[in-house]
């Protein structure tokens, strides 16, 4: 699976890391220049200090000359302070950028590991249902890629006929007919009426005229039919009809093998 949003996030992080790398390079150059020129600035300041001290003990120097030397000492002192501050601030910003770069790299790694190169793993093993996503298909967030059917949880949705002697109830035993097989089951749930009628996205082929759906679970040890099979469901409304049907099944050898 390819995600343009994932590519955009990765590109944003990569641009940020590239900007940080460029900024770090500028700061390293600035810090090195400040450190290399700091000794020369200190030497200049020392010479200016010595010159001012000599002028202070001499009466031959004019006032203008004294002012010029004082100005030179002030400029030399300013240069030293500027170089020291520039080197210290560059080192501080480099440390902050290193930490920020590490955080961005961690976030980028989490994005890559979460996306897992576009591989999607099902939480369970099972059978891929019909109509999975197609190659080249665009999916919005929340759209299923494929439906995985659990073969260990097989049930039958029985669309109960409208013409019936009584309503089915949870706990009633039924027989699921699949070919010449009769599989015993039990009604475990009566679905709400709203689940009967298909929504706007359902096909017309699935529309039913029944007004009720009963969910049937197979008895333990039974061999269920294949998934998505079409089956018939029989339910005996009285104990007498159930006993008669059981006798006929045994008589003609129609029990499930």
Order of alpha helices (4+ residues) and beta strands (2+ residues): alpha-alpha-beta-beta-beta-beta-beta-beta-beta-alpha
